[in-house]
Amino acid sequence: MKKENETAFQALTIIADMVMKFGQLYVLNISSEDWEHLQSVRNGLEKVIHDNGYRMNYDKNMKQNIIKR
C-alpha cells in the first residue's frame, strides 16, 4: 500500500538528477566550508530517495538514476 505522503516517482528522479550533478563539482574551486554545506545537502537529497524505498544508481550504463531497494 502506498504511503499517503509518499513522494512521487517523478520528483524522486529529479532529486536523483540533482545528486548526480554534485559529481561535477569536484573539479571546480569550491571553498572547504561551502563543500561541507554542499555535502550536507547531497546527503539530505539521498536520504529523501532512501526514505521512499529507492537507492541511488551510479552505474552510467543504466538509464535510471534510482532503483527500488
N, CA, C and O of each residue as an XYZ file, in Angstrom:
276
protein
N       0.842     -1.179      0.000
C       0.000      0.000      0.000
C       0.890      1.245      0.000
O       1.894      1.304      0.710
N       0.514      2.212     -0.788
C       1.277      3.450     -0.912
C       1.053      4.332      0.312
O      -0.076      4.512      0.767
N       2.149      4.877      0.835
C       2.030      5.819      1.944
C       1.329      7.080      1.450
O       1.522      7.504      0.311
N       0.517      7.671      2.317
C      -0.228      8.866      1.940
C       0.703     10.014      1.556
O       0.397     10.790      0.651
N       1.822     10.120      2.235
C       2.732     11.241      1.985
C       3.951     10.831      1.155
O       4.975     11.513      1.175
N       3.840      9.719      0.426
C       4.959      9.250     -0.384
C       5.256     10.236     -1.516
O       4.348     10.731     -2.185
N       6.531     10.504     -1.712
C       6.960     11.427     -2.762
C       6.801     10.759     -4.129
O       7.132      9.584     -4.292
N       6.302     11.499     -5.095
C       6.066     10.971     -6.440
C       7.380     10.514     -7.076
O       8.429     11.125     -6.870
N       7.304      9.438     -7.845
C       8.483      8.883     -8.509
C       9.164      9.932     -9.379
O      10.392     10.007     -9.400
N       8.400     10.731    -10.087
C       8.989     11.760    -10.948
C       9.810     12.753    -10.127
O      10.882     13.176    -10.557
N       9.311     13.125     -8.947
C      10.066     14.023     -8.070
C      11.357     13.356     -7.622
O      12.401     14.004     -7.557
N      11.294     12.073     -7.315
C      12.491     11.345     -6.883
C      13.525     11.272     -7.997
O      14.723     11.358     -7.728
N      13.085     11.115     -9.241
C      14.052     11.075    -10.349
C      14.712     12.433    -10.557
O      15.889     12.496    -10.912
N      13.978     13.516    -10.342
C      14.568     14.854    -10.437
C      15.587     15.055     -9.313
O      16.665     15.605     -9.539
N      15.247     14.614     -8.118
C      16.176     14.697     -6.985
C      17.430     13.887     -7.288
O      18.540     14.335     -7.000
N      17.265     12.702     -7.865
C      18.414     11.862     -8.221
C      19.291     12.556     -9.257
O      20.516     12.460     -9.193
N      18.681     13.250    -10.205
C      19.464     14.011    -11.192
C      20.294     15.087    -10.502
O      21.443     15.323    -10.875
N      19.716     15.738     -9.499
C      20.457     16.761     -8.760
C      21.645     16.133     -8.021
O      22.738     16.700     -8.002
N      21.426     14.971     -7.420
C      22.521     14.282     -6.728
C      23.640     13.966     -7.713
O      24.817     14.135     -7.393
N      23.285     13.515     -8.892
C      24.295     13.180     -9.895
C      25.092     14.423    -10.325
O      26.282     14.316    -10.623
N      24.454     15.584    -10.358
C      25.148     16.825    -10.727
C      26.240     17.184     -9.716
O      27.219     17.841    -10.069
N      26.077     16.758     -8.469
C      27.093     17.036     -7.461
C      28.444     16.443     -7.873
O      29.490     16.973     -7.500
N      28.428     15.367     -8.624
C      29.654     14.735     -9.083
C      30.494     15.637     -9.973
O      31.701     15.432    -10.100
N      29.877     16.623    -10.585
C      30.596     17.531    -11.468
C      31.324     18.630    -10.705
O      32.144     19.347    -11.280
N      31.033     18.765     -9.431
C      31.610     19.859     -8.649
C      33.058     19.626     -8.223
O      33.775     20.581     -7.924
N      33.488     18.379     -8.193
C      34.812     18.101     -7.644
C      35.947     18.743     -8.435
O      37.039     18.926     -7.897
N      35.716     19.082     -9.679
C      36.773     19.697    -10.492
C      36.780     21.218    -10.382
O      37.651     21.874    -10.952
N      35.832     21.776     -9.667
C      35.728     23.228     -9.546
C      36.338     23.706     -8.234
O      36.476     22.936     -7.284
N      36.693     24.961     -8.194
C      37.287     25.553     -6.999
C      36.168     25.950     -6.036
O      35.503     26.967     -6.229
N      35.972     25.143     -5.007
C      34.927     25.387     -4.010
C      35.598     25.406     -2.640
O      36.393     24.523     -2.319
N      35.277     26.409     -1.843
C      35.887     26.505     -0.519
C      35.486     25.296      0.329
O      34.450     24.677      0.086
N      36.302     24.970      1.311
C      36.016     23.807      2.155
C      34.723     23.998      2.947
O      33.983     23.040      3.174
N      34.452     25.229      3.366
C      33.209     25.498      4.089
C      31.996     25.274      3.186
O      31.015     24.661      3.606
N      32.059     25.766      1.956
C      30.973     25.548      1.001
C      30.838     24.066      0.663
O      29.729     23.553      0.515
N      31.971     23.385      0.545
C      31.953     21.955      0.228
C      31.222     21.182      1.324
O      30.458     20.265      1.025
N      31.447     21.539      2.578
C      30.754     20.876      3.691
C      29.246     21.099      3.602
O      28.466     20.175      3.832
N      28.839     22.312      3.273
C      27.413     22.607      3.123
C      26.808     21.808      1.964
O      25.722     21.242      2.083
N      27.525     21.776      0.856
C      27.049     21.038     -0.297
C      26.931     19.544     -0.003
O      25.979     18.895     -0.436
N      27.893     19.007      0.728
C      27.854     17.585      1.071
C      26.653     17.288      1.966
O      26.032     16.233      1.845
N      26.332     18.206      2.852
C      25.166     18.049      3.719
C      23.880     18.029      2.894
O      22.979     17.230      3.152
N      23.805     18.907      1.909
C      22.638     18.950      1.021
C      22.520     17.646      0.241
O      21.436     17.073      0.132
N      23.636     17.186     -0.295
C      23.625     15.931     -1.058
C      23.148     14.780     -0.181
O      22.330     13.967     -0.610
N      23.653     14.712      1.038
C      23.231     13.645      1.950
C      21.729     13.724      2.224
O      21.055     12.697      2.307
N      21.205     14.947      2.363
C      19.775     15.121      2.589
C      18.943     14.650      1.409
O      17.904     14.014      1.588
N      19.402     14.964      0.195
C      18.695     14.528     -1.004
C      18.702     13.003     -1.122
O      17.686     12.398     -1.465
N      19.845     12.390     -0.838
C      19.923     10.934     -0.889
C      19.032     10.299      0.171
O      18.485      9.220     -0.058
N      18.874     10.940      1.321
C      18.002     10.423      2.370
C      16.548     10.422      1.924
O      15.806      9.487      2.224
N      16.136     11.468      1.206
C      14.768     11.519      0.686
C      14.526     10.326     -0.242
O      13.484      9.675     -0.171
N      15.485     10.054     -1.101
C      15.371      8.923     -2.028
C      15.283      7.620     -1.240
O      14.414      6.788     -1.502
N      16.170      7.446     -0.289
C      16.220      6.226      0.518
C      14.936      6.036      1.324
O      14.398      4.931      1.390
N      14.453      7.104      1.930
C      13.249      7.022      2.765
C      11.997      6.669      1.971
O      10.989      6.261      2.547
N      12.058      6.824      0.659
C      10.920      6.473     -0.194
C      11.087      5.106     -0.853
O      10.356      4.764     -1.782
N      12.058      4.325     -0.366
C      12.203      2.948     -0.821
C      13.074      2.750     -2.044
O      13.006      1.699     -2.682
N      13.888      3.732     -2.387
C      14.780      3.638     -3.538
C      16.223      3.855     -3.086
O      16.483      4.253     -1.951
N      17.141      3.586     -3.991
C      18.544      3.883     -3.745
C      19.136      4.466     -5.018
O      18.624      4.252     -6.117
N      20.212      5.200     -4.849
C      20.887      5.798     -5.998
C      21.561      4.710     -6.823
O      22.055      3.717     -6.289
N      21.571      4.915     -8.113
C      22.265      4.034     -9.030
C      23.335      4.870     -9.737
O      23.011      5.778    -10.503
N      24.594      4.566     -9.482
C      25.692      5.331    -10.065
C      26.279      4.657    -11.305
O      27.285      5.119    -11.843
N      25.664      3.578    -11.756
C      26.126      2.877    -12.953
C      25.725      3.689    -14.187
O      24.538      3.822    -14.485
N      26.697      4.222    -14.891
C      26.415      5.077    -16.044
C      25.856      4.289    -17.222
O      25.360      4.881    -18.181
N      25.929      2.967    -17.164
C      25.388      2.136    -18.240
C      23.877      1.956    -18.122
O      23.230      1.489    -19.060
N      23.319      2.324    -16.979
C      21.876      2.214    -16.770
C      21.260      3.601    -16.876
O      21.833      4.583    -16.405
N      20.097      3.671    -17.492
C      19.450      4.963    -17.731
C      18.893      5.585    -16.446
O      18.999      6.795    -16.246
N      18.311      4.777    -15.592
C      17.627      5.273    -14.402
C      18.632      5.534    -13.272
O      19.480      4.687    -12.990
N      18.538      6.702    -12.628
C      19.444      7.048    -11.538
C      19.005      6.504    -10.189
O      19.780      6.520     -9.232
N      17.765      6.019    -10.100
C      17.313      5.401     -8.850
C      16.721      4.034     -9.164
O      16.142      3.806    -10.226
N      16.887      3.137     -8.202
C      16.301      1.801     -8.341
C      15.668      1.418     -7.002
O      16.100      1.837     -5.928
N      14.621      0.601     -7.126
C      13.877      0.140     -5.952
C      14.813     -0.698     -5.093
O      15.576     -1.523     -5.596
N      14.736     -0.462     -3.756
C      15.560     -1.247     -2.835
C      14.962     -2.599     -2.631
O      15.511     -3.411     -1.886
